[in-house]
Amino acid sequence: MKLIIIAAGQGSRIRAITDGIPKTLLRIKGKSLLDRVLENAFTVGIEEAIIVTGYKSSDLLSYIENNKFETKVKTVYNPNWEKENGLSVLAAKPLIPDGAPFMISMSDHVYDTKLLSNIFQATLDNYDALVGLDYRINSIYDIDDGMKVSVDKNNKTKITGMSKTLSEFDAIDCGVFKCNFSFFNALEAANELGNCSLADGCNLFITESRMGGVDIGDSFWMDVDTPDAFEALV
């Protein structure tokens, strides 16, 4: 299985400490955010990572070319990196075998191997896309900016809503997905409607009961999206 790593964005909220480099190259305890994602991918058995570049693409490509990774790595450029993150996933579509399932990860999320493994091993029998869900909403860092998710009261695996502005929610999306190839169709449909974030694609699946969640349990994760979040980890 292949893992699409979204590393195209500028990271405007954390720009004060990135010093002009792609934020996925920020180092925490001597290791870049990107290296952490790639190491987890190798550990759980992902065969190849597709890194989607955009902002400061040449800097990121130079880093990739000058470092060795245990996981096979390919790159693809998203010329629309300033727009919604779903366009980065669509940029990687030509590198995913037709009809094959795949995974998606943010490049600026730090998480433990167990989290990725749980989602990697989850089956797509009942849904066409899955996302890791953290139900520990009282301990989420920067929950105001978190992607909020509601689930069916009788079936916690069935997602019924996804938005940063949900007033009532059950969990937070941790930024790691497992998808059937048909998720590209949802993103393309969302793009035709004028919005192409991952959440837009997910919400199209939600209306058809095709979007599921994987409880990450006690796994650690954090979205490194602000200087405060970065400082909390160093």
Buried (B, 14 or more C-beta within 10 A) or exposed (E): BBBBBBBBBBBEBBEEEBEEBBBBBBEBEEEBBBBBBBBBBBBBEBEBBBBBBBBBBEBBBEBBEEEEBEBBBEBBBBEBBEBBBBBBBBBBBEBBEEEEBBBBBBBBBBBBBBBBBBBBEBEBEEBBBBBBBBBEBEEBBBEEBBBBBBBEEEEBBBBBBBBBEBEEBBBBBBBBBBBBBBBBBBBBEBBEEEBBBBBBBBBBBBEEBBBBBBBBEEBEBBBBBBBEBBEEEE
